Amino acid sequence: MNTYPLAQTLEIIANAPEALLYLSATNCGVCHAIKPRVQTLAEKHALTALEINLSEQTEAAAVFEVLTIPAVLLYAHGKEYHRQARFIDLQALEQQIKQPPLEHTDYAEIFK
């Protein structure tokens, strides 16, 4: 997973067909423990994988509306379609990765 400044991260997410964003913090043991498994999933499915350390970029928590970590956000065509926080279910995450929404999906329908 690559780490970029917030503005560059937002730009990459907006332009990638599919992206995974991992939000963590320096003093979060669970974040460090689960990261390799999330990274393996991203590599297995050839996702653009990004990480933001909220200890270093605190404003990112507000931008992504994350209240707890670790958090994994999945994007397709610049739009978030799945998120998990605190307790990461890797099987459910992989299922979501395997079935991203199409480019012209009505996101209001997804979140009903």
Gaussian input, Z-matrix of N, CA and C with variables (Angstrom, degrees):
# hf/3-21g

backbone

0 1
 N
 C     1     B1
 C     2     B2     1     A1
 N     3     B3     2     A2     1     D1
 C     4     B4     3     A3     2     D2
 C     5     B5     4     A4     3     D3
 N     6     B6     5     A5     4     D4
 C     7     B7     6     A6     5     D5
 C     8     B8     7     A7     6     D6
 N     9     B9     8     A8     7     D7
 C    10    B10     9     A9     8     D8
 C    11    B11    10    A10     9     D9
 N    12    B12    11    A11    10    D10
 C    13    B13    12    A12    11    D11
 C    14    B14    13    A13    12    D12
 N    15    B15    14    A14    13    D13
 C    16    B16    15    A15    14    D14
 C    17    B17    16    A16    15    D15
 N    18    B18    17    A17    16    D16
 C    19    B19    18    A18    17    D17
 C    20    B20    19    A19    18    D18
 N    21    B21    20    A20    19    D19
 C    22    B22    21    A21    20    D20
 C    23    B23    22    A22    21    D21
 N    24    B24    23    A23    22    D22
 C    25    B25    24    A24    23    D23
 C    26    B26    25    A25    24    D24
 N    27    B27    26    A26    25    D25
 C    28    B28    27    A27    26    D26
 C    29    B29    28    A28    27    D27
 N    30    B30    29    A29    28    D28
 C    31    B31    30    A30    29    D29
 C    32    B32    31    A31    30    D30
 N    33    B33    32    A32    31    D31
 C    34    B34    33    A33    32    D32
 C    35    B35    34    A34    33    D33
 N    36    B36    35    A35    34    D34
 C    37    B37    36    A36    35    D35
 C    38    B38    37    A37    36    D36
 N    39    B39    38    A38    37    D37
 C    40    B40    39    A39    38    D38
 C    41    B41    40    A40    39    D39
 N    42    B42    41    A41    40    D40
 C    43    B43    42    A42    41    D41
 C    44    B44    43    A43    42    D42
 N    45    B45    44    A44    43    D43
 C    46    B46    45    A45    44    D44
 C    47    B47    46    A46    45    D45
 N    48    B48    47    A47    46    D46
 C    49    B49    48    A48    47    D47
 C    50    B50    49    A49    48    D48
 N    51    B51    50    A50    49    D49
 C    52    B52    51    A51    50    D50
 C    53    B53    52    A52    51    D51
 N    54    B54    53    A53    52    D52
 C    55    B55    54    A54    53    D53
 C    56    B56    55    A55    54    D54
 N    57    B57    56    A56    55    D55
 C    58    B58    57    A57    56    D56
 C    59    B59    58    A58    57    D57
 N    60    B60    59    A59    58    D58
 C    61    B61    60    A60    59    D59
 C    62    B62    61    A61    60    D60
 N    63    B63    62    A62    61    D61
 C    64    B64    63    A63    62    D62
 C    65    B65    64    A64    63    D63
 N    66    B66    65    A65    64    D64
 C    67    B67    66    A66    65    D65
 C    68    B68    67    A67    66    D66
 N    69    B69    68    A68    67    D67
 C    70    B70    69    A69    68    D68
 C    71    B71    70    A70    69    D69
 N    72    B72    71    A71    70    D70
 C    73    B73    72    A72    71    D71
 C    74    B74    73    A73    72    D72
 N    75    B75    74    A74    73    D73
 C    76    B76    75    A75    74    D74
 C    77    B77    76    A76    75    D75
 N    78    B78    77    A77    76    D76
 C    79    B79    78    A78    77    D77
 C    80    B80    79    A79    78    D78
 N    81    B81    80    A80    79    D79
 C    82    B82    81    A81    80    D80
 C    83    B83    82    A82    81    D81
 N    84    B84    83    A83    82    D82
 C    85    B85    84    A84    83    D83
 C    86    B86    85    A85    84    D84
 N    87    B87    86    A86    85    D85
 C    88    B88    87    A87    86    D86
 C    89    B89    88    A88    87    D87
 N    90    B90    89    A89    88    D88
 C    91    B91    90    A90    89    D89
 C    92    B92    91    A91    90    D90
 N    93    B93    92    A92    91    D91
 C    94    B94    93    A93    92    D92
 C    95    B95    94    A94    93    D93
 N    96    B96    95    A95    94    D94
 C    97    B97    96    A96    95    D95
 C    98    B98    97    A97    96    D96
 N    99    B99    98    A98    97    D97
 C   100   B100    99    A99    98    D98
 C   101   B101   100   A100    99    D99
 N   102   B102   101   A101   100   D100
 C   103   B103   102   A102   101   D101
 C   104   B104   103   A103   102   D102
 N   105   B105   104   A104   103   D103
 C   106   B106   105   A105   104   D104
 C   107   B107   106   A106   105   D105
 N   108   B108   107   A107   106   D106
 C   109   B109   108   A108   107   D107
 C   110   B110   109   A109   108   D108
 N   111   B111   110   A110   109   D109
 C   112   B112   111   A111   110   D110
 C   113   B113   112   A112   111   D111
 N   114   B114   113   A113   112   D112
 C   115   B115   114   A114   113   D113
 C   116   B116   115   A115   114   D114
 N   117   B117   116   A116   115   D115
 C   118   B118   117   A117   116   D116
 C   119   B119   118   A118   117   D117
 N   120   B120   119   A119   118   D118
 C   121   B121   120   A120   119   D119
 C   122   B122   121   A121   120   D120
 N   123   B123   122   A122   121   D121
 C   124   B124   123   A123   122   D122
 C   125   B125   124   A124   123   D123
 N   126   B126   125   A125   124   D124
 C   127   B127   126   A126   125   D125
 C   128   B128   127   A127   126   D126
 N   129   B129   128   A128   127   D127
 C   130   B130   129   A129   128   D128
 C   131   B131   130   A130   129   D129
 N   132   B132   131   A131   130   D130
 C   133   B133   132   A132   131   D131
 C   134   B134   133   A133   132   D132
 N   135   B135   134   A134   133   D133
 C   136   B136   135   A135   134   D134
 C   137   B137   136   A136   135   D135
 N   138   B138   137   A137   136   D136
 C   139   B139   138   A138   137   D137
 C   140   B140   139   A139   138   D138
 N   141   B141   140   A140   139   D139
 C   142   B142   141   A141   140   D140
 C   143   B143   142   A142   141   D141
 N   144   B144   143   A143   142   D142
 C   145   B145   144   A144   143   D143
 C   146   B146   145   A145   144   D144
 N   147   B147   146   A146   145   D145
 C   148   B148   147   A147   146   D146
 C   149   B149   148   A148   147   D147
 N   150   B150   149   A149   148   D148
 C   151   B151   150   A150   149   D149
 C   152   B152   151   A151   150   D150
 N   153   B153   152   A152   151   D151
 C   154   B154   153   A153   152   D152
 C   155   B155   154   A154   153   D153
 N   156   B156   155   A155   154   D154
 C   157   B157   156   A156   155   D155
 C   158   B158   157   A157   156   D156
 N   159   B159   158   A158   157   D157
 C   160   B160   159   A159   158   D158
 C   161   B161   160   A160   159   D159
 N   162   B162   161   A161   160   D160
 C   163   B163   162   A162   161   D161
 C   164   B164   163   A163   162   D162
 N   165   B165   164   A164   163   D163
 C   166   B166   165   A165   164   D164
 C   167   B167   166   A166   165   D165
 N   168   B168   167   A167   166   D166
 C   169   B169   168   A168   167   D167
 C   170   B170   169   A169   168   D168
 N   171   B171   170   A170   169   D169
 C   172   B172   171   A171   170   D170
 C   173   B173   172   A172   171   D171
 N   174   B174   173   A173   172   D172
 C   175   B175   174   A174   173   D173
 C   176   B176   175   A175   174   D174
 N   177   B177   176   A176   175   D175
 C   178   B178   177   A177   176   D176
 C   179   B179   178   A178   177   D177
 N   180   B180   179   A179   178   D178
 C   181   B181   180   A180   179   D179
 C   182   B182   181   A181   180   D180
 N   183   B183   182   A182   181   D181
 C   184   B184   183   A183   182   D182
 C   185   B185   184   A184   183   D183
 N   186   B186   185   A185   184   D184
 C   187   B187   186   A186   185   D185
 C   188   B188   187   A187   186   D186
 N   189   B189   188   A188   187   D187
 C   190   B190   189   A189   188   D188
 C   191   B191   190   A190   189   D189
 N   192   B192   191   A191   190   D190
 C   193   B193   192   A192   191   D191
 C   194   B194   193   A193   192   D192
 N   195   B195   194   A194   193   D193
 C   196   B196   195   A195   194   D194
 C   197   B197   196   A196   195   D195
 N   198   B198   197   A197   196   D196
 C   199   B199   198   A198   197   D197
 C   200   B200   199   A199   198   D198
 N   201   B201   200   A200   199   D199
 C   202   B202   201   A201   200   D200
 C   203   B203   202   A202   201   D201
 N   204   B204   203   A203   202   D202
 C   205   B205   204   A204   203   D203
 C   206   B206   205   A205   204   D204
 N   207   B207   206   A206   205   D205
 C   208   B208   207   A207   206   D206
 C   209   B209   208   A208   207   D207
 N   210   B210   209   A209   208   D208
 C   211   B211   210   A210   209   D209
 C   212   B212   211   A211   210   D210
 N   213   B213   212   A212   211   D211
 C   214   B214   213   A213   212   D212
 C   215   B215   214   A214   213   D213
 N   216   B216   215   A215   214   D214
 C   217   B217   216   A216   215   D215
 C   218   B218   217   A217   216   D216
 N   219   B219   218   A218   217   D217
 C   220   B220   219   A219   218   D218
 C   221   B221   220   A220   219   D219
 N   222   B222   221   A221   220   D220
 C   223   B223   222   A222   221   D221
 C   224   B224   223   A223   222   D222
 N   225   B225   224   A224   223   D223
 C   226   B226   225   A225   224   D224
 C   227   B227   226   A226   225   D225
 N   228   B228   227   A227   226   D226
 C   229   B229   228   A228   227   D227
 C   230   B230   229   A229   228   D228
 N   231   B231   230   A230   229   D229
 C   232   B232   231   A231   230   D230
 C   233   B233   232   A232   231   D231
 N   234   B234   233   A233   232   D232
 C   235   B235   234   A234   233   D233
 C   236   B236   235   A235   234   D234
 N   237   B237   236   A236   235   D235
 C   238   B238   237   A237   236   D236
 C   239   B239   238   A238   237   D237
 N   240   B240   239   A239   238   D238
 C   241   B241   240   A240   239   D239
 C   242   B242   241   A241   240   D240
 N   243   B243   242   A242   241   D241
 C   244   B244   243   A243   242   D242
 C   245   B245   244   A244   243   D243
 N   246   B246   245   A245   244   D244
 C   247   B247   246   A246   245   D245
 C   248   B248   247   A247   246   D246
 N   249   B249   248   A248   247   D247
 C   250   B250   249   A249   248   D248
 C   251   B251   250   A250   249   D249
 N   252   B252   251   A251   250   D250
 C   253   B253   252   A252   251   D251
 C   254   B254   253   A253   252   D252
 N   255   B255   254   A254   253   D253
 C   256   B256   255   A255   254   D254
 C   257   B257   256   A256   255   D255
 N   258   B258   257   A257   256   D256
 C   259   B259   258   A258   257   D257
 C   260   B260   259   A259   258   D258
 N   261   B261   260   A260   259   D259
 C   262   B262   261   A261   260   D260
 C   263   B263   262   A262   261   D261
 N   264   B264   263   A263   262   D262
 C   265   B265   264   A264   263   D263
 C   266   B266   265   A265   264   D264
 N   267   B267   266   A266   265   D265
 C   268   B268   267   A267   266   D266
 C   269   B269   268   A268   267   D267
 N   270   B270   269   A269   268   D268
 C   271   B271   270   A270   269   D269
 C   272   B272   271   A271   270   D270
 N   273   B273   272   A272   271   D271
 C   274   B274   273   A273   272   D272
 C   275   B275   274   A274   273   D273
 N   276   B276   275   A275   274   D274
 C   277   B277   276   A276   275   D275
 C   278   B278   277   A277   276   D276
 N   279   B279   278   A278   277   D277
 C   280   B280   279   A279   278   D278
 C   281   B281   280   A280   279   D279
 N   282   B282   281   A281   280   D280
 C   283   B283   282   A282   281   D281
 C   284   B284   283   A283   282   D282
 N   285   B285   284   A284   283   D283
 C   286   B286   285   A285   284   D284
 C   287   B287   286   A286   285   D285
 N   288   B288   287   A287   286   D286
 C   289   B289   288   A288   287   D287
 C   290   B290   289   A289   288   D288
 N   291   B291   290   A290   289   D289
 C   292   B292   291   A291   290   D290
 C   293   B293   292   A292   291   D291
 N   294   B294   293   A293   292   D292
 C   295   B295   294   A294   293   D293
 C   296   B296   295   A295   294   D294
 N   297   B297   296   A296   295   D295
 C   298   B298   297   A297   296   D296
 C   299   B299   298   A298   297   D297
 N   300   B300   299   A299   298   D298
 C   301   B301   300   A300   299   D299
 C   302   B302   301   A301   300   D300
 N   303   B303   302   A302   301   D301
 C   304   B304   303   A303   302   D302
 C   305   B305   304   A304   303   D303
 N   306   B306   305   A305   304   D304
 C   307   B307   306   A306   305   D305
 C   308   B308   307   A307   306   D306
 N   309   B309   308   A308   307   D307
 C   310   B310   309   A309   308   D308
 C   311   B311   310   A310   309   D309
 N   312   B312   311   A311   310   D310
 C   313   B313   312   A312   311   D311
 C   314   B314   313   A313   312   D312
 N   315   B315   314   A314   313   D313
 C   316   B316   315   A315   314   D314
 C   317   B317   316   A316   315   D315
 N   318   B318   317   A317   316   D316
 C   319   B319   318   A318   317   D317
 C   320   B320   319   A319   318   D318
 N   321   B321   320   A320   319   D319
 C   322   B322   321   A321   320   D320
 C   323   B323   322   A322   321   D321
 N   324   B324   323   A323   322   D322
 C   325   B325   324   A324   323   D323
 C   326   B326   325   A325   324   D324
 N   327   B327   326   A326   325   D325
 C   328   B328   327   A327   326   D326
 C   329   B329   328   A328   327   D327
 N   330   B330   329   A329   328   D328
 C   331   B331   330   A330   329   D329
 C   332   B332   331   A331   330   D330
 N   333   B333   332   A332   331   D331
 C   334   B334   333   A333   332   D332
 C   335   B335   334   A334   333   D333

   B1=1.4464
   B2=1.5182
   B3=1.2957
   B4=1.4595
   B5=1.5213
   B6=1.3196
   B7=1.4590
   B8=1.5234
   B9=1.3252
   B10=1.4567
   B11=1.5232
   B12=1.3349
   B13=1.4731
   B14=1.5312
   B15=1.3201
   B16=1.4599
   B17=1.5277
   B18=1.3112
   B19=1.4662
   B20=1.5277
   B21=1.3126
   B22=1.4613
   B23=1.5253
   B24=1.3183
   B25=1.4603
   B26=1.5254
   B27=1.3235
   B28=1.4621
   B29=1.5270
   B30=1.3124
   B31=1.4662
   B32=1.5286
   B33=1.3251
   B34=1.4640
   B35=1.5223
   B36=1.3249
   B37=1.4694
   B38=1.5262
   B39=1.3216
   B40=1.4655
   B41=1.5240
   B42=1.3334
   B43=1.4591
   B44=1.5263
   B45=1.3222
   B46=1.4670
   B47=1.5270
   B48=1.3193
   B49=1.4640
   B50=1.5314
   B51=1.3423
   B52=1.4608
   B53=1.5207
   B54=1.3274
   B55=1.4616
   B56=1.5197
   B57=1.3234
   B58=1.4575
   B59=1.5189
   B60=1.3188
   B61=1.4599
   B62=1.5153
   B63=1.3326
   B64=1.4615
   B65=1.5131
   B66=1.3246
   B67=1.4582
   B68=1.5246
   B69=1.3305
   B70=1.4578
   B71=1.5172
   B72=1.3284
   B73=1.4601
   B74=1.5210
   B75=1.3125
   B76=1.4589
   B77=1.5248
   B78=1.3086
   B79=1.4660
   B80=1.5267
   B81=1.3131
   B82=1.4675
   B83=1.5303
   B84=1.3243
   B85=1.4600
   B86=1.5164
   B87=1.3193
   B88=1.4612
   B89=1.5278
   B90=1.3155
   B91=1.4730
   B92=1.5267
   B93=1.3230
   B94=1.4678
   B95=1.5237
   B96=1.3247
   B97=1.4650
   B98=1.5241
   B99=1.3167
   B100=1.4656
   B101=1.5386
   B102=1.3195
   B103=1.4650
   B104=1.5298
   B105=1.3459
   B106=1.4711
   B107=1.5256
   B108=1.3137
   B109=1.4694
   B110=1.5268
   B111=1.3152
   B112=1.4665
   B113=1.5280
   B114=1.3165
   B115=1.4635
   B116=1.5357
   B117=1.3285
   B118=1.4635
   B119=1.5259
   B120=1.3272
   B121=1.4687
   B122=1.5276
   B123=1.3154
   B124=1.4685
   B125=1.5209
   B126=1.3135
   B127=1.4639
   B128=1.5216
   B129=1.3365
   B130=1.4644
   B131=1.5259
   B132=1.3333
   B133=1.4557
   B134=1.5286
   B135=1.3190
   B136=1.4772
   B137=1.5273
   B138=1.3357
   B139=1.4602
   B140=1.5215
   B141=1.3013
   B142=1.4520
   B143=1.5231
   B144=1.3340
   B145=1.4665
   B146=1.5188
   B147=1.3124
   B148=1.4660
   B149=1.5140
   B150=1.3096
   B151=1.4598
   B152=1.5182
   B153=1.3143
   B154=1.4644
   B155=1.5184
   B156=1.3188
   B157=1.4609
   B158=1.5264
   B159=1.3258
   B160=1.4595
   B161=1.5269
   B162=1.3156
   B163=1.4649
   B164=1.5212
   B165=1.3259
   B166=1.4666
   B167=1.5244
   B168=1.3218
   B169=1.4686
   B170=1.5344
   B171=1.3012
   B172=1.4706
   B173=1.5278
   B174=1.3174
   B175=1.4620
   B176=1.5274
   B177=1.3218
   B178=1.4626
   B179=1.5264
   B180=1.3216
   B181=1.4685
   B182=1.5251
   B183=1.3136
   B184=1.4666
   B185=1.5249
   B186=1.3074
   B187=1.4644
   B188=1.5287
   B189=1.3376
   B190=1.4601
   B191=1.5283
   B192=1.3324
   B193=1.4696
   B194=1.5291
   B195=1.3233
   B196=1.4586
   B197=1.5154
   B198=1.3345
   B199=1.4592
   B200=1.5180
   B201=1.3247
   B202=1.4599
   B203=1.5232
   B204=1.3168
   B205=1.4639
   B206=1.5205
   B207=1.3067
   B208=1.4568
   B209=1.5267
   B210=1.3027
   B211=1.4626
   B212=1.5247
   B213=1.3107
   B214=1.4628
   B215=1.5124
   B216=1.3250
   B217=1.4590
   B218=1.5179
   B219=1.3234
   B220=1.4585
   B221=1.5216
   B222=1.3290
   B223=1.4566
   B224=1.5189
   B225=1.3125
   B226=1.4608
   B227=1.5202
   B228=1.3088
   B229=1.4616
   B230=1.5306
   B231=1.3397
   B232=1.4544
   B233=1.5108
   B234=1.3420
   B235=1.4643
   B236=1.5226
   B237=1.3203
   B238=1.4651
   B239=1.5196
   B240=1.3419
   B241=1.4626
   B242=1.5251
   B243=1.3199
   B244=1.4690
   B245=1.5200
   B246=1.3441
   B247=1.4623
   B248=1.5155
   B249=1.3173
   B250=1.4544
   B251=1.5215
   B252=1.3169
   B253=1.4591
   B254=1.5210
   B255=1.2947
   B256=1.4608
   B257=1.5178
   B258=1.3187
   B259=1.4617
   B260=1.5259
   B261=1.3149
   B262=1.4625
   B263=1.5311
   B264=1.3234
   B265=1.4562
   B266=1.5261
   B267=1.3233
   B268=1.4582
   B269=1.5218
   B270=1.3200
   B271=1.4661
   B272=1.5217
   B273=1.3152
   B274=1.4688
   B275=1.5231
   B276=1.3245
   B277=1.4574
   B278=1.5236
   B279=1.3253
   B280=1.4638
   B281=1.5256
   B282=1.3213
   B283=1.4661
   B284=1.5279
   B285=1.3143
   B286=1.4684
   B287=1.5320
   B288=1.3221
   B289=1.4674
   B290=1.5256
   B291=1.3210
   B292=1.4654
   B293=1.5203
   B294=1.3356
   B295=1.4615
   B296=1.5265
   B297=1.3337
   B298=1.4685
   B299=1.5272
   B300=1.3213
   B301=1.4724
   B302=1.5239
   B303=1.3025
   B304=1.4612
   B305=1.5215
   B306=1.3042
   B307=1.4656
   B308=1.5248
   B309=1.3110
   B310=1.4659
   B311=1.5260
   B312=1.3141
   B313=1.4643
   B314=1.5249
   B315=1.3206
   B316=1.4562
   B317=1.5296
   B318=1.3234
   B319=1.4571
   B320=1.5270
   B321=1.3032
   B322=1.4556
   B323=1.5254
   B324=1.3267
   B325=1.4645
   B326=1.5269
   B327=1.3217
   B328=1.4605
   B329=1.5180
   B330=1.3213
   B331=1.4634
   B332=1.5269
   B333=1.3175
   B334=1.4741
   B335=1.5089
   A1=108.64
   A2=114.19
   A3=119.73
   A4=110.50
   A5=115.46
   A6=122.01
   A7=108.46
   A8=115.86
   A9=122.37
   A10=108.91
   A11=116.94
   A12=119.18
   A13=109.34
   A14=116.45
   A15=122.41
   A16=112.64
   A17=117.84
   A18=120.55
   A19=111.32
   A20=117.37
   A21=121.00
   A22=110.68
   A23=117.34
   A24=121.58
   A25=110.55
   A26=116.87
   A27=121.21
   A28=111.43
   A29=116.38
   A30=121.27
   A31=110.96
   A32=116.61
   A33=120.51
   A34=110.25
   A35=117.26
   A36=121.33
   A37=110.58
   A38=116.89
   A39=121.17
   A40=112.24
   A41=117.34
   A42=120.79
   A43=114.76
   A44=118.04
   A45=120.69
   A46=110.29
   A47=117.83
   A48=119.11
   A49=111.28
   A50=116.26
   A51=122.18
   A52=108.37
   A53=116.20
   A54=120.16
   A55=110.44
   A56=114.33
   A57=122.14
   A58=107.10
   A59=116.55
   A60=121.89
   A61=108.40
   A62=115.71
   A63=122.32
   A64=107.97
   A65=116.20
   A66=121.81
   A67=108.86
   A68=115.50
   A69=120.81
   A70=109.30
   A71=115.60
   A72=121.50
   A73=108.27
   A74=115.08
   A75=121.47
   A76=112.23
   A77=117.95
   A78=121.62
   A79=113.63
   A80=118.42
   A81=123.24
   A82=109.53
   A83=116.08
   A84=120.53
   A85=112.79
   A86=116.99
   A87=120.73
   A88=109.89
   A89=117.01
   A90=121.36
   A91=110.98
   A92=115.83
   A93=120.58
   A94=111.24
   A95=117.40
   A96=121.23
   A97=112.25
   A98=118.26
   A99=121.71
   A100=112.34
   A101=117.22
   A102=121.37
   A103=113.84
   A104=120.75
   A105=118.96
   A106=113.06
   A107=117.03
   A108=119.95
   A109=110.95
   A110=117.35
   A111=121.15
   A112=109.13
   A113=116.04
   A114=120.73
   A115=110.83
   A116=117.36
   A117=121.35
   A118=110.60
   A119=117.27
   A120=120.59
   A121=111.06
   A122=116.34
   A123=120.24
   A124=110.87
   A125=116.98
   A126=120.91
   A127=111.39
   A128=116.45
   A129=121.76
   A130=111.66
   A131=116.63
   A132=121.04
   A133=112.84
   A134=116.58
   A135=123.21
   A136=113.43
   A137=115.51
   A138=120.77
   A139=110.49
   A140=116.17
   A141=120.77
   A142=105.56
   A143=117.25
   A144=121.36
   A145=110.03
   A146=115.48
   A147=122.60
   A148=109.61
   A149=115.86
   A150=120.46
   A151=109.41
   A152=115.16
   A153=121.07
   A154=107.42
   A155=115.08
   A156=121.83
   A157=106.41
   A158=116.44
   A159=120.61
   A160=112.79
   A161=118.25
   A162=120.92
   A163=110.42
   A164=115.89
   A165=121.51
   A166=112.62
   A167=117.46
   A168=122.31
   A169=108.44
   A170=115.92
   A171=121.32
   A172=113.14
   A173=117.64
   A174=121.01
   A175=112.26
   A176=117.66
   A177=121.43
   A178=111.57
   A179=117.81
   A180=120.45
   A181=110.41
   A182=116.98
   A183=120.87
   A184=111.23
   A185=117.15
   A186=121.07
   A187=110.96
   A188=116.65
   A189=120.99
   A190=113.28
   A191=116.22
   A192=122.79
   A193=111.71
   A194=115.10
   A195=122.36
   A196=108.83
   A197=115.92
   A198=121.26
   A199=112.69
   A200=117.76
   A201=121.53
   A202=109.25
   A203=114.92
   A204=120.42
   A205=109.31
   A206=118.71
   A207=126.65
   A208=110.91
   A209=115.11
   A210=121.36
   A211=108.79
   A212=115.24
   A213=122.09
   A214=107.16
   A215=116.51
   A216=122.17
   A217=108.09
   A218=116.36
   A219=121.83
   A220=109.61
   A221=114.91
   A222=121.70
   A223=110.11
   A224=115.55
   A225=122.81
   A226=106.91
   A227=116.34
   A228=122.50
   A229=111.39
   A230=116.03
   A231=121.45
   A232=115.98
   A233=117.25
   A234=120.04
   A235=110.13
   A236=115.12
   A237=119.77
   A238=109.57
   A239=115.52
   A240=118.44
   A241=113.05
   A242=118.46
   A243=120.18
   A244=108.84
   A245=115.48
   A246=120.24
   A247=109.85
   A248=113.40
   A249=121.50
   A250=106.54
   A251=115.91
   A252=120.22
   A253=109.71
   A254=115.09
   A255=126.48
   A256=111.94
   A257=118.59
   A258=122.82
   A259=108.11
   A260=117.01
   A261=121.16
   A262=108.89
   A263=115.99
   A264=122.65
   A265=106.98
   A266=116.13
   A267=120.41
   A268=112.74
   A269=118.31
   A270=120.11
   A271=110.92
   A272=116.95
   A273=120.59
   A274=110.48
   A275=116.14
   A276=120.33
   A277=110.48
   A278=116.69
   A279=119.45
   A280=111.42
   A281=117.43
   A282=120.39
   A283=110.51
   A284=116.94
   A285=120.92
   A286=111.21
   A287=116.36
   A288=120.56
   A289=110.06
   A290=116.73
   A291=121.47
   A292=112.71
   A293=117.80
   A294=120.79
   A295=111.77
   A296=117.48
   A297=117.72
   A298=110.45
   A299=116.58
   A300=118.79
   A301=110.92
   A302=115.37
   A303=120.49
   A304=110.17
   A305=116.08
   A306=121.06
   A307=112.81
   A308=117.69
   A309=120.42
   A310=112.29
   A311=115.96
   A312=121.35
   A313=110.14
   A314=115.95
   A315=122.02
   A316=107.63
   A317=117.53
   A318=122.23
   A319=112.50
   A320=118.34
   A321=120.57
   A322=109.61
   A323=117.26
   A324=121.16
   A325=111.32
   A326=117.84
   A327=121.89
   A328=110.80
   A329=116.62
   A330=120.98
   A331=113.39
   A332=117.97
   A333=120.70
   A334=109.29
   D1=136.58
   D2=178.92
   D3=-98.41
   D4=147.35
   D5=178.15
   D6=-111.40
   D7=131.12
   D8=179.72
   D9=-134.07
   D10=162.72
   D11=171.24
   D12=-61.18
   D13=156.51
   D14=-175.39
   D15=-53.05
   D16=-48.71
   D17=-177.40
   D18=-60.10
   D19=-41.24
   D20=179.60
   D21=-70.24
   D22=-36.98
   D23=176.37
   D24=-59.77
   D25=-46.21
   D26=178.84
   D27=-60.72
   D28=-39.35
   D29=179.58
   D30=-66.55
   D31=-43.29
   D32=179.53
   D33=-63.22
   D34=-45.28
   D35=178.87
   D36=-59.83
   D37=-42.76
   D38=-178.46
   D39=-63.45
   D40=-30.27
   D41=-174.35
   D42=-101.75
   D43=-10.94
   D44=-178.67
   D45=-84.24
   D46=140.61
   D47=175.92
   D48=-62.17
   D49=-39.58
   D50=175.89
   D51=-143.52
   D52=139.25
   D53=-179.62
   D54=-145.70
   D55=151.01
   D56=175.22
   D57=-121.55
   D58=127.70
   D59=177.82
   D60=-113.20
   D61=126.46
   D62=179.77
   D63=-111.98
   D64=120.97
   D65=179.93
   D66=-108.27
   D67=128.51
   D68=-176.38
   D69=-144.49
   D70=-173.22
   D71=176.09
   D72=-145.81
   D73=156.67
   D74=-177.05
   D75=-59.35
   D76=-42.05
   D77=-174.71
   D78=-94.57
   D79=20.98
   D80=-177.84
   D81=-103.08
   D82=105.10
   D83=-179.44
   D84=-64.99
   D85=-40.12
   D86=178.94
   D87=-63.13
   D88=-39.08
   D89=178.83
   D90=-57.84
   D91=-44.51
   D92=-179.14
   D93=-70.61
   D94=-33.06
   D95=-178.56
   D96=-72.28
   D97=-39.89
   D98=-174.39
   D99=-87.25
   D100=-21.43
   D101=-175.71
   D102=-53.10
   D103=-47.14
   D104=-178.75
   D105=-60.96
   D106=-34.16
   D107=-179.72
   D108=-72.28
   D109=-38.09
   D110=176.65
   D111=-67.47
   D112=-41.36
   D113=179.20
   D114=-62.65
   D115=-39.87
   D116=177.55
   D117=-61.59
   D118=-42.09
   D119=177.39
   D120=-61.84
   D121=-43.88
   D122=179.95
   D123=-61.91
   D124=-43.16
   D125=179.29
   D126=-66.51
   D127=-42.72
   D128=-179.77
   D129=-58.20
   D130=-36.16
   D131=-177.15
   D132=-104.66
   D133=13.53
   D134=175.99
   D135=52.78
   D136=44.41
   D137=177.23
   D138=-88.03
   D139=149.94
   D140=167.21
   D141=-71.13
   D142=116.66
   D143=-175.46
   D144=-111.91
   D145=125.58
   D146=-178.16
   D147=-125.60
   D148=151.85
   D149=177.23
   D150=-133.10
   D151=141.29
   D152=171.88
   D153=-125.44
   D154=126.75
   D155=175.24
   D156=-90.39
   D157=112.03
   D158=-176.25
   D159=-70.09
   D160=-15.32
   D161=173.88
   D162=-69.22
   D163=-29.21
   D164=-178.01
   D165=-97.88
   D166=-30.48
   D167=-178.62
   D168=-127.37
   D169=72.47
   D170=-173.48
   D171=-61.06
   D172=-31.72
   D173=-178.36
   D174=-64.59
   D175=-20.19
   D176=-179.25
   D177=-65.33
   D178=-30.47
   D179=178.49
   D180=-59.57
   D181=-41.72
   D182=178.72
   D183=-71.33
   D184=-41.34
   D185=-178.57
   D186=-61.02
   D187=-41.89
   D188=-178.28
   D189=-95.99
   D190=3.49
   D191=178.40
   D192=53.18
   D193=50.99
   D194=-179.96
   D195=-106.93
   D196=124.84
   D197=-178.75
   D198=-105.39
   D199=-15.95
   D200=-179.92
   D201=-144.93
   D202=155.29
   D203=-178.99
   D204=-129.16
   D205=160.81
   D206=-3.55
   D207=-68.21
   D208=157.33
   D209=176.72
   D210=-134.99
   D211=140.29
   D212=176.77
   D213=-123.36
   D214=125.51
   D215=178.59
   D216=-119.77
   D217=131.65
   D218=177.50
   D219=-106.21
   D220=138.15
   D221=-179.51
   D222=-126.77
   D223=144.50
   D224=171.43
   D225=-133.39
   D226=124.19
   D227=178.86
   D228=55.41
   D229=38.76
   D230=175.40
   D231=82.81
   D232=1.65
   D233=-178.04
   D234=-119.35
   D235=135.51
   D236=177.61
   D237=-69.12
   D238=134.44
   D239=176.45
   D240=-127.32
   D241=-7.68
   D242=178.08
   D243=-158.85
   D244=144.23
   D245=174.15
   D246=-147.39
   D247=148.75
   D248=173.00
   D249=-136.72
   D250=144.83
   D251=178.11
   D252=-143.51
   D253=151.38
   D254=-179.91
   D255=67.92
   D256=-67.50
   D257=179.36
   D258=-105.73
   D259=105.70
   D260=-176.47
   D261=-92.53
   D262=116.63
   D263=176.63
   D264=-91.84
   D265=101.83
   D266=-173.55
   D267=-66.23
   D268=-32.81
   D269=177.62
   D270=-67.48
   D271=-44.02
   D272=177.96
   D273=-65.56
   D274=-37.90
   D275=178.32
   D276=-62.32
   D277=-44.24
   D278=179.67
   D279=-64.76
   D280=-38.46
   D281=176.98
   D282=-59.86
   D283=-42.66
   D284=178.87
   D285=-66.20
   D286=-38.31
   D287=178.35
   D288=-62.97
   D289=-39.72
   D290=-178.04
   D291=-69.24
   D292=-21.36
   D293=-175.30
   D294=-127.78
   D295=62.82
   D296=178.55
   D297=-70.14
   D298=152.95
   D299=177.64
   D300=-67.12
   D301=154.62
   D302=176.68
   D303=-70.06
   D304=163.38
   D305=-176.27
   D306=-58.53
   D307=-34.49
   D308=-175.81
   D309=-105.32
   D310=32.80
   D311=-179.94
   D312=-72.43
   D313=141.54
   D314=174.73
   D315=-83.48
   D316=102.89
   D317=-174.47
   D318=-68.02
   D319=-22.06
   D320=175.15
   D321=-64.38
   D322=-32.72
   D323=178.68
   D324=-71.10
   D325=-36.74
   D326=-178.45
   D327=-62.53
   D328=-41.32
   D329=-171.63
   D330=-98.69
   D331=22.91
   D332=177.01
   D333=-73.76

